[in-house]
Amino acid sequence: MTEDQVFILAGPVHAGKTSFLLRFLQGARDDGLPVNGILSLASFQGSSRKGYDAFDLNTRDSYPLLRTDPDPDWLRVGPFGMIPEGLQRAEAAITDTGRSNLTVIDEMGHLELAGRGFWPGFQVVMERRQPALVVVRLELVPRFQKAIHARTHIFRFYADGLAEDMHSRLFS
């Protein structure tokens, strides 16, 4: 794997990309392959989605990130508001590369393409030439590639042998 490469896991909304990554990255961790960054896990109250929690891949901590009942001062992300403290912790998880071989960011969307949200943390990772795996909605991939000015490799979520291909390219 080259140091300046960005890997993109691309797929449709609510396809299961985060659930897949949670299982895949647990396998990498079990194999002794250190990763850092965050996954955005859906948070529910009963059967209603109340937002998303950040899951820190290094510390294994979860904390509120997005909620449907936002404070007026919070960044808006569609129907959600981004909790400032959650964003600060997520940025720390993204930029604290330590002994990690890979930084994971779930996900890079419209907010990031506007230079907000996880974008500043992602820029730090890029400046360090740290390999990154980012989740990007399929329709945003061309805009994301144009914005980052780096070599990319796209993993298509529904591709046969996805886990094996990712493991080979990310950790070999």
Backbone torsions as a table, in degrees:
resi	resn	phi	psi	omega
1	MET	NA	135.1	177.7
2	THR	-84.3	150.6	-176.0
3	GLU	-69.0	-26.7	-173.9
4	ASP	-99.4	21.5	-175.3
5	GLN	-99.3	141.5	174.4
6	VAL	-112.3	127.5	178.4
7	PHE	-103.3	135.3	-176.8
8	ILE	-117.0	125.6	169.0
9	LEU	-97.6	110.7	-173.6
10	ALA	-112.6	136.6	176.8
11	GLY	-172.6	172.9	-179.5
12	PRO	-70.9	165.1	177.0
13	VAL	-62.1	139.0	176.5
14	HIS	57.4	33.8	179.7
15	ALA	-88.6	-15.0	-178.2
16	GLY	107.9	16.7	-177.9
17	LYS	-61.4	-44.4	-178.3
18	THR	-67.9	-43.6	178.1
19	SER	-60.8	-42.0	176.7
20	PHE	-60.2	-47.6	-178.3
21	LEU	-63.5	-36.9	178.7
22	LEU	-58.7	-46.7	178.2
23	ARG	-68.0	-46.1	-178.1
24	PHE	-60.3	-46.3	-177.0
25	LEU	-73.4	-27.4	173.3
26	GLN	-64.6	-39.6	176.0
27	GLY	-61.9	-41.9	178.3
28	ALA	-63.7	-42.6	178.8
29	ARG	-62.7	-42.6	177.8
30	ASP	-61.1	-29.4	177.8
31	ASP	-83.8	2.5	178.8
32	GLY	81.3	19.4	-179.5
33	LEU	-97.7	107.0	-174.9
34	PRO	-74.6	135.0	174.7
35	VAL	-132.3	155.0	173.7
36	ASN	-131.0	174.9	179.5
37	GLY	116.1	-160.2	-174.7
38	ILE	-138.4	151.4	166.6
39	LEU	-114.3	145.9	178.3
40	SER	-102.8	104.1	-176.1
41	LEU	-97.3	131.9	178.2
42	ALA	-59.7	140.3	178.9
43	SER	-119.8	131.5	-175.3
44	PHE	-121.1	151.1	168.7
45	GLN	-119.9	105.2	-170.3
46	GLY	66.7	-125.8	178.6
47	SER	-100.5	4.7	-178.5
48	SER	-100.5	133.0	176.5
49	ARG	-71.2	122.2	178.8
50	LYS	-100.8	-6.8	179.2
51	GLY	150.8	-149.6	-179.6
52	TYR	-136.9	145.4	173.3
53	ASP	-110.9	144.6	173.9
54	ALA	-84.3	137.2	175.0
55	PHE	-114.7	112.3	-178.4
56	ASP	-76.7	117.3	-175.8
57	LEU	-70.6	-19.8	179.4
58	ASN	-87.7	-51.9	-175.6
59	THR	-87.3	-18.2	-176.9
60	ARG	71.2	15.3	177.3
61	ASP	-82.9	148.4	172.3
62	SER	-118.7	145.4	178.3
63	TYR	-154.6	154.4	-178.1
64	PRO	-61.3	136.3	-179.9
65	LEU	-122.8	-50.3	-179.7
66	LEU	-128.3	141.3	177.8
67	ARG	-138.3	154.6	-179.1
68	THR	-81.5	-10.6	179.5
69	ASP	-114.3	67.0	-170.8
70	PRO	-73.5	152.4	168.8
71	ASP	-70.7	146.0	-179.2
72	PRO	-59.2	-23.2	-178.5
73	ASP	-87.3	-6.8	-177.2
74	TRP	-76.5	151.7	171.4
75	LEU	-61.7	137.6	178.6
76	ARG	-96.1	137.6	176.5
77	VAL	-132.9	92.7	-174.8
78	GLY	57.3	-127.0	-179.1
79	PRO	-81.3	2.4	-174.6
80	PHE	-110.0	159.5	169.8
81	GLY	-115.3	140.3	-179.5
82	MET	-91.1	120.8	-178.3
83	ILE	-70.7	120.2	-175.4
84	PRO	-54.2	-43.7	179.7
85	GLU	-64.6	-37.6	177.7
86	GLY	-64.9	-42.0	178.1
87	LEU	-64.1	-40.8	178.5
88	GLN	-62.1	-44.0	179.0
89	ARG	-66.3	-39.2	178.8
90	ALA	-64.2	-42.5	178.4
91	GLU	-62.4	-39.8	177.1
92	ALA	-63.0	-40.6	178.9
93	ALA	-65.3	-35.0	179.9
94	ILE	-72.3	-41.3	-173.8
95	THR	-88.6	-14.1	179.0
96	ASP	-84.3	76.6	-174.4
97	THR	-76.3	-24.9	176.5
98	GLY	44.6	-124.0	179.5
99	ARG	-97.5	16.2	-175.9
100	SER	-67.0	146.2	173.9
101	ASN	-92.3	-12.9	-170.9
102	LEU	-159.6	136.2	173.5
103	THR	-105.7	130.5	-178.3
104	VAL	-112.1	133.1	176.6
105	ILE	-130.8	117.5	180.0
106	ASP	-120.9	102.0	6.1
107	GLU	-137.2	168.1	177.2
108	MET	-103.8	116.7	-176.1
109	GLY	-130.1	-152.6	-177.7
110	HIS	-58.5	-41.8	-179.7
111	LEU	-59.7	-44.9	-180.0
112	GLU	-68.3	-37.4	178.1
113	LEU	-66.3	-16.8	174.6
114	ALA	-94.1	7.5	176.6
115	GLY	85.0	14.6	-177.1
116	ARG	-119.9	-169.8	178.9
117	GLY	62.0	-124.6	-178.1
118	PHE	-80.7	-5.8	-175.1
119	TRP	-55.5	-47.5	-179.8
120	PRO	-58.8	-41.1	177.7
121	GLY	-65.4	-40.9	177.5
122	PHE	-60.9	-40.2	178.7
123	GLN	-61.3	-39.3	176.8
124	VAL	-61.1	-45.2	178.7
125	VAL	-60.2	-42.7	-180.0
126	MET	-65.4	-41.2	179.2
127	GLU	-62.7	-32.3	178.4
128	ARG	-81.5	-6.3	-177.7
129	ARG	60.8	34.7	177.9
130	GLN	-83.0	130.4	175.3
131	PRO	-58.5	141.0	-177.2
132	ALA	-134.1	143.0	171.2
133	LEU	-116.6	117.6	-178.2
134	VAL	-120.3	143.7	175.2
135	VAL	-92.6	128.4	-179.2
136	VAL	-137.5	133.4	174.9
137	ARG	-60.3	141.5	-174.9
138	LEU	-50.2	-43.7	-176.0
139	GLU	-71.9	-16.2	-179.3
140	LEU	-96.1	-6.4	-175.9
141	VAL	-56.1	-48.8	-179.3
142	PRO	-59.4	-42.0	178.5
143	ARG	-65.1	-40.0	179.2
144	PHE	-64.3	-46.8	179.7
145	GLN	-59.4	-41.4	179.5
146	LYS	-65.4	-35.3	-175.9
147	ALA	-74.6	-26.4	-170.7
148	ILE	-94.6	-19.5	178.7
149	HIS	53.5	48.0	178.2
150	ALA	-144.4	160.2	175.9
151	ARG	-67.7	140.1	179.5
152	THR	-130.5	156.9	169.5
153	HIS	-130.4	131.3	-177.3
154	ILE	-102.7	126.6	169.0
155	PHE	-99.5	120.9	177.7
156	ARG	-87.7	127.8	-170.7
157	PHE	-54.5	-38.6	-176.0
158	TYR	-92.4	11.1	-178.2
159	ALA	-69.1	143.8	174.5
160	ASP	-64.8	140.9	177.2
161	GLY	68.2	27.2	-175.5
162	LEU	-57.6	-50.5	-176.6
163	ALA	-60.4	-43.2	-179.7
164	GLU	-65.7	-42.3	179.1
165	ASP	-63.9	-44.1	179.5
166	MET	-63.4	-45.6	-179.4
167	HIS	-60.4	-43.6	-179.7
168	SER	-62.6	-46.8	-176.4
169	ARG	-76.7	-32.8	-175.7
170	LEU	-86.3	-30.9	-170.1
171	PHE	-123.1	4.4	-179.9
172	SER	-94.7	NA	NA
